[in-house]
Amino acid sequence: MAMSKMARSCKDAAHQHERAAAHYRYSARHLANGHPTAAAKERDLALDHSEKARTEETGLRPDGVAAAERTRSQAAWHFMS
């Protein structure tokens, strides 16, 4: 992988992680304010961004496979479903 393509993939993955974190914060605020429907919507958006980040990161790995520990930790967030 060319260095510029790798840098772009890293930047894209970082952006997706930042967006996911922002949606998780919004979800927590909605829950604290007693709005579970809005919280669920934000959670779903956060999960979408996390999945996009994971896809970008998989492309960065030399073997192209996501680490099992990573997928297990992501599965932990699905408890909110």
TORPA-4810 file (N, C-alpha, C, O; in nm, 3 decimals):
<nodes>
NODE_1_0.085_-0.117_0.000_0.000_0.000_0.000_0.090_0.124_0.000_0.185_0.133_0.078_M
NODE_2_0.060_0.216_-0.086_0.137_0.340_-0.094_0.117_0.420_0.035_0.012_0.413_0.099_A
NODE_3_0.221_0.496_0.070_0.215_0.571_0.195_0.100_0.671_0.195_0.034_0.688_0.298_M
NODE_4_0.075_0.738_0.084_-0.033_0.836_0.081_-0.170_0.769_0.097_-0.259_0.825_0.161_S
NODE_5_-0.186_0.650_0.041_-0.311_0.578_0.056_-0.328_0.531_0.201_-0.438_0.534_0.255_K
NODE_6_-0.218_0.488_0.263_-0.222_0.445_0.402_-0.257_0.564_0.493_-0.338_0.551_0.584_M
NODE_7_-0.195_0.678_0.465_-0.225_0.797_0.545_-0.371_0.836_0.532_-0.435_0.872_0.630_A
NODE_8_-0.424_0.827_0.412_-0.565_0.860_0.389_-0.656_0.763_0.463_-0.755_0.804_0.524_R
NODE_9_-0.624_0.634_0.459_-0.704_0.535_0.529_-0.700_0.558_0.680_-0.803_0.544_0.747_S
NODE_10_-0.584_0.592_0.733_-0.572_0.621_0.876_-0.656_0.743_0.913_-0.725_0.744_1.015_C
NODE_11_-0.650_0.844_0.830_-0.727_0.966_0.854_-0.877_0.937_0.849_-0.952_0.986_0.932_K
NODE_12_-0.919_0.858_0.752_-1.060_0.824_0.740_-1.108_0.744_0.861_-1.217_0.768_0.913_D
NODE_13_-1.027_0.647_0.905_-1.064_0.567_1.022_-1.072_0.654_1.147_-1.165_0.639_1.227_A
NODE_14_-0.977_0.745_1.164_-0.979_0.835_1.280_-1.104_0.922_1.278_-1.166_0.945_1.382_A
NODE_15_-1.141_0.971_1.161_-1.261_1.053_1.150_-1.385_0.973_1.190_-1.471_1.024_1.262_H
NODE_16_-1.395_0.850_1.145_-1.510_0.767_1.179_-1.515_0.739_1.329_-1.623_0.739_1.388_Q
NODE_17_-1.399_0.717_1.391_-1.395_0.697_1.537_-1.443_0.822_1.610_-1.517_0.813_1.708_H
NODE_18_-1.401_0.939_1.562_-1.444_1.065_1.625_-1.595_1.083_1.613_-1.660_1.124_1.709_E
NODE_19_-1.650_1.053_1.497_-1.795_1.065_1.478_-1.869_0.966_1.568_-1.971_1.000_1.627_R
NODE_20_-1.817_0.843_1.578_-1.882_0.743_1.665_-1.882_0.792_1.810_-1.983_0.781_1.879_A
NODE_21_-1.769_0.844_1.855_-1.761_0.893_1.993_-1.860_1.006_2.017_-1.924_1.012_2.122_A
NODE_22_-1.874_1.095_1.920_-1.970_1.206_1.934_-2.113_1.152_1.944_-2.191_1.200_2.026_A
NODE_23_-2.148_1.055_1.863_-2.283_0.999_1.867_-2.307_0.926_1.999_-2.418_0.930_2.052_H
NODE_24_-2.205_0.859_2.053_-2.221_0.794_2.184_-2.247_0.899_2.292_-2.328_0.877_2.382_Y
NODE_25_-2.177_1.013_2.285_-2.201_1.120_2.383_-2.344_1.173_2.370_-2.412_1.195_2.471_R
NODE_26_-2.390_1.194_2.248_-2.527_1.240_2.228_-2.628_1.138_2.280_-2.730_1.174_2.339_Y
NODE_27_-2.597_1.011_2.259_-2.685_0.905_2.307_-2.695_0.909_2.459_-2.803_0.896_2.516_S
NODE_28_-2.582_0.927_2.524_-2.581_0.934_2.671_-2.661_1.054_2.720_-2.734_1.044_2.819_A
NODE_29_-2.649_1.167_2.652_-2.726_1.286_2.691_-2.876_1.261_2.678_-2.955_1.298_2.765_R
NODE_30_-2.915_1.198_2.566_-3.057_1.169_2.546_-3.109_1.075_2.654_-3.220_1.092_2.703_H
NODE_31_-3.030_0.974_2.689_-3.072_0.883_2.795_-3.087_0.956_2.928_-3.183_0.933_3.001_L
NODE_32_-2.992_1.044_2.958_-2.998_1.119_3.083_-3.119_1.211_3.088_-3.173_1.239_3.195_A
NODE_33_-3.162_1.257_2.971_-3.278_1.346_2.965_-3.410_1.271_2.950_-3.516_1.332_2.937_N
NODE_34_-3.403_1.137_2.951_-3.524_1.057_2.944_-3.582_1.042_2.805_-3.704_1.029_2.789_G
NODE_35_-3.496_1.043_2.703_-3.542_1.027_2.564_-3.480_0.900_2.504_-3.382_0.908_2.430_H
NODE_36_-3.535_0.784_2.535_-3.474_0.659_2.488_-3.478_0.640_2.336_-3.389_0.576_2.280_P
NODE_37_-3.579_0.693_2.270_-3.588_0.678_2.124_-3.476_0.754_2.055_-3.411_0.702_1.965_T
NODE_38_-3.453_0.876_2.098_-3.344_0.956_2.041_-3.209_0.894_2.075_-3.117_0.897_1.993_A
NODE_39_-3.197_0.838_2.196_-3.073_0.773_2.236_-3.045_0.652_2.147_-2.930_0.629_2.107_A
NODE_40_-3.148_0.575_2.116_-3.131_0.457_2.030_-3.088_0.498_1.889_-3.005_0.432_1.827_A
NODE_41_-3.143_0.608_1.840_-3.106_0.657_1.707_-2.958_0.697_1.704_-2.885_0.661_1.612_K
NODE_42_-2.915_0.771_1.807_-2.774_0.811_1.815_-2.683_0.690_1.830_-2.576_0.685_1.771_E
NODE_43_-2.726_0.591_1.909_-2.648_0.470_1.926_-2.630_0.397_1.792_-2.521_0.349_1.760_R
NODE_44_-2.738_0.390_1.715_-2.730_0.325_1.584_-2.634_0.399_1.491_-2.558_0.336_1.418_D
NODE_45_-2.637_0.532_1.495_-2.543_0.609_1.414_-2.399_0.584_1.459_-2.309_0.573_1.377_L
NODE_46_-2.380_0.575_1.591_-2.246_0.548_1.643_-2.196_0.412_1.598_-2.080_0.397_1.559_A
NODE_47_-2.284_0.313_1.602_-2.245_0.179_1.557_-2.211_0.178_1.408_-2.119_0.108_1.366_L
NODE_48_-2.284_0.255_1.329_-2.254_0.264_1.186_-2.115_0.323_1.163_-2.038_0.274_1.081_D
NODE_49_-2.084_0.429_1.238_-1.952_0.491_1.223_-1.842_0.397_1.272_-1.733_0.393_1.215_H
NODE_50_-1.870_0.321_1.378_-1.771_0.225_1.427_-1.744_0.117_1.322_-1.629_0.076_1.303_S
NODE_51_-1.849_0.074_1.256_-1.833_-0.027_1.151_-1.752_0.028_1.034_-1.668_-0.042_0.978_E
NODE_52_-1.777_0.153_0.997_-1.700_0.215_0.889_-1.553_0.225_0.928_-1.464_0.202_0.845_K
NODE_53_-1.527_0.260_1.054_-1.388_0.270_1.101_-1.322_0.132_1.097_-1.207_0.120_1.056_A
NODE_54_-1.395_0.029_1.139_-1.341_-0.107_1.138_-1.306_-0.149_0.995_-1.204_-0.214_0.972_R
NODE_55_-1.391_-0.114_0.902_-1.367_-0.146_0.762_-1.240_-0.079_0.713_-1.158_-0.142_0.645_T
NODE_56_-1.222_0.047_0.746_-1.100_0.119_0.708_-0.977_0.054_0.770_-0.874_0.039_0.704_E
NODE_57_-0.987_0.016_0.898_-0.874_-0.042_0.969_-0.838_-0.180_0.914_-0.721_-0.218_0.911_E
NODE_58_-0.939_-0.255_0.873_-0.911_-0.387_0.816_-0.825_-0.374_0.691_-0.738_-0.457_0.667_T
NODE_59_-0.850_-0.270_0.613_-0.770_-0.246_0.494_-0.626_-0.210_0.525_-0.538_-0.228_0.440_G
NODE_60_-0.600_-0.160_0.645_-0.464_-0.123_0.684_-0.381_-0.241_0.731_-0.258_-0.236_0.728_L
NODE_61_-0.447_-0.348_0.773_-0.374_-0.465_0.823_-0.310_-0.539_0.706_-0.371_-0.554_0.600_R
NODE_62_-0.188_-0.586_0.725_-0.121_-0.658_0.616_-0.196_-0.783_0.572_-0.196_-0.817_0.454_P
NODE_63_-0.259_-0.851_0.667_-0.332_-0.973_0.632_-0.477_-0.946_0.595_-0.547_-1.035_0.547_D
NODE_64_-0.523_-0.821_0.617_-0.659_-0.784_0.580_-0.767_-0.842_0.668_-0.884_-0.842_0.631_G
NODE_65_-0.729_-0.893_0.786_-0.825_-0.956_0.876_-0.832_-0.877_1.005_-0.729_-0.838_1.060_V
NODE_66_-0.952_-0.853_1.054_-0.969_-0.782_1.181_-0.930_-0.874_1.296_-0.957_-0.994_1.293_A
NODE_67_-0.869_-0.817_1.396_-0.828_-0.895_1.513_-0.952_-0.943_1.589_-1.051_-0.871_1.599_A
NODE_68_-0.945_-1.064_1.642_-1.058_-1.121_1.715_-1.090_-1.039_1.840_-1.206_-1.024_1.875_A
NODE_69_-0.987_-0.986_1.906_-1.010_-0.905_2.026_-1.092_-0.781_1.992_-1.178_-0.738_2.068_E
NODE_70_-1.062_-0.724_1.878_-1.132_-0.603_1.835_-1.280_-0.631_1.811_-1.366_-0.556_1.856_R
NODE_71_-1.310_-0.739_1.742_-1.449_-0.770_1.714_-1.524_-0.805_1.842_-1.642_-0.774_1.854_T
NODE_72_-1.457_-0.869_1.937_-1.522_-0.900_2.064_-1.553_-0.772_2.142_-1.659_-0.761_2.202_R
NODE_73_-1.461_-0.678_2.140_-1.485_-0.553_2.213_-1.597_-0.473_2.147_-1.674_-0.407_2.217_S
NODE_74_-1.607_-0.478_2.016_-1.717_-0.408_1.948_-1.850_-0.475_1.980_-1.952_-0.407_1.993_Q
NODE_75_-1.850_-0.606_1.993_-1.973_-0.678_2.024_-2.027_-0.637_2.161_-2.147_-0.644_2.185_A
NODE_76_-1.937_-0.593_2.249_-1.980_-0.551_2.382_-2.073_-0.430_2.376_-2.156_-0.412_2.465_A
NODE_77_-2.060_-0.347_2.272_-2.146_-0.229_2.261_-2.287_-0.263_2.218_-2.376_-0.179_2.229_W
NODE_78_-2.309_-0.383_2.171_-2.442_-0.421_2.123_-2.539_-0.451_2.237_-2.656_-0.479_2.213_H
NODE_79_-2.490_-0.444_2.363_-2.579_-0.467_2.475_-2.688_-0.362_2.484_-2.792_-0.384_2.545_F
NODE_80_-2.665_-0.246_2.423_-2.763_-0.138_2.430_-2.880_-0.161_2.334_-2.978_-0.086_2.338_M
NODE_81_-2.870_-0.261_2.250_-2.976_-0.283_2.150_-3.109_-0.318_2.212_-3.207_-0.340_2.140_S
</nodes>
